């Protein structure tokens, strides 16, 4: 739904509530009313985000600028280009080469998942299971001892 449809629906609910046709909770009425000052027509400031939403934009920006995110994005783009060009057989060697070249846990996990996905496509489930078990073994080795 777009904003205009939501505004029309909210107005209808408030009108029916005012007529006594349906009961409208007071907090719903406050939430449905637009945040526009009546005299000037300018919007009032929105309340500050609470809880996990605080700083969300900064965290997303930092994530997008991280080397891991950029590496995964480049790998996905390479994979897409190989598929477009009809060279899907080069995807598995690319990810296996990646596993030999990096020790980053997040990138290795991504590579293992993609390898398992492409090994599953021909229908050989055992190869995919072996790859995912190898990834699980690596992940378990990195877990802190309790």
Secondary structure, DSSP 8 states (H G I E B T S, - for coil): --HHHHHHHHHHHHHHHHHTSS---HHHHHHHS--B-TTT--B-------GGGTTHHHHHHHHHTSHHHHHHHHHHHHHHHHHHTT-THHHHHHHHHHHHH---HHHHHHHHHHHHHHHHHTT-HHHHHHHHHHHHHHHHHHS---
